[in-house]
Amino acid sequence: MKVAILGDTHFGVRNDNKSFHDYYERFYSELFFPYLKDKGIKRVIQLGDLFDRRKYVNFYTLKRAREYFFDKIDEYDLEMDVFVGNHDTYFKNTN
């Protein structure tokens, strides 16, 4: 089985900077998802640090990440496993 491995996506990086979201959107729509479709990859493994902040998620970041990433996971009928990274836990010193 072929899988795609992602790590440290850090959605919302640099205080939810719009330029980073625009860059991420181009990467996922023009490269990542077309590559998965072309190669017949149906499973994505995300190795942690899905979002950048551990204490909260900005609504703008959540909306944008949903549009260019999570909705595409659903649209392409992909399975995704997400591991917990240090930015995914509320406290710095414990999981």
C-alpha positions as CSV (number, residue, x, y, z in Angstrom):
1,M,0.0,0.0,0.0
2,K,1.3,3.5,-0.9
3,V,1.1,6.2,1.7
4,A,1.9,9.9,1.8
5,I,3.8,11.1,4.9
6,L,3.4,14.7,6.1
7,G,5.0,16.3,9.1
8,D,4.8,19.6,10.8
9,T,2.1,21.3,8.7
10,H,1.8,24.0,11.3
11,F,-1.5,25.5,10.0
12,G,-1.7,29.0,11.3
13,V,2.0,29.7,11.4
14,R,3.3,33.2,11.9
15,N,0.2,34.5,13.7
16,D,-2.2,33.1,11.1
17,N,-0.4,34.9,8.3
18,K,-2.5,35.1,5.1
19,S,0.6,34.7,2.9
20,F,1.4,31.4,4.4
21,H,-2.1,30.2,3.9
22,D,-2.0,31.2,0.3
23,Y,1.3,29.4,-0.2
24,Y,-0.1,26.3,1.6
25,E,-3.2,26.4,-0.6
26,R,-1.1,26.5,-3.8
27,F,1.1,23.6,-2.6
28,Y,-1.8,21.3,-1.7
29,S,-4.0,22.1,-4.7
30,E,-1.3,22.2,-7.4
31,L,1.2,19.6,-6.1
32,F,0.2,17.4,-3.2
33,F,-3.3,16.3,-4.0
34,P,-2.8,15.9,-7.7
35,Y,0.3,13.8,-7.0
36,L,-1.7,11.6,-4.6
37,K,-4.4,11.1,-7.3
38,D,-1.8,10.5,-10.0
39,K,0.0,7.8,-8.0
40,G,-3.1,6.2,-6.5
41,I,-2.2,7.0,-2.9
42,K,-5.2,6.7,-0.6
43,R,-3.7,7.1,2.8
44,V,-2.0,10.1,4.5
45,I,0.0,9.9,7.7
46,Q,0.5,13.2,9.4
47,L,3.4,13.0,11.9
48,G,2.2,15.8,14.3
49,D,2.2,19.5,14.7
50,L,-1.0,19.8,12.6
51,F,-1.7,23.3,13.8
52,D,0.9,25.8,15.0
53,R,-0.6,26.9,18.4
54,R,-1.2,24.5,21.2
55,K,-3.6,26.7,23.2
56,Y,-6.2,27.7,20.5
57,V,-7.0,27.7,16.8
58,N,-7.8,30.9,15.1
59,F,-11.1,30.8,13.2
60,Y,-9.6,32.2,10.0
61,T,-6.9,29.4,10.1
62,L,-9.5,26.8,10.8
63,K,-11.6,27.9,7.9
64,R,-8.7,28.1,5.4
65,A,-7.1,24.8,6.5
66,R,-10.5,23.1,6.1
67,E,-10.9,24.5,2.6
68,Y,-7.5,23.6,1.2
69,F,-6.7,20.5,3.2
70,F,-9.4,18.8,5.2
71,D,-12.2,19.2,2.6
72,K,-9.7,17.8,0.0
73,I,-9.0,14.8,2.2
74,D,-12.7,14.1,2.1
75,E,-13.1,15.0,-1.6
76,Y,-10.3,12.6,-2.7
77,D,-11.7,9.9,-0.3
78,L,-8.4,9.6,1.5
79,E,-7.8,8.0,4.9
80,M,-5.7,10.0,7.3
81,D,-3.9,9.1,10.5
82,V,-2.6,11.9,12.7
83,F,0.1,11.5,15.4
84,V,0.2,13.9,18.3
85,G,3.1,16.4,18.1
86,N,4.4,18.8,20.7
87,H,2.2,21.6,19.2
88,D,-0.8,19.4,19.4
89,T,-0.9,19.2,23.2
90,Y,-2.1,21.9,25.6
91,F,0.9,21.7,28.0
92,K,4.5,21.9,26.9
93,N,5.8,19.4,29.5
94,T,3.3,16.6,29.3
95,N,1.0,14.8,26.9
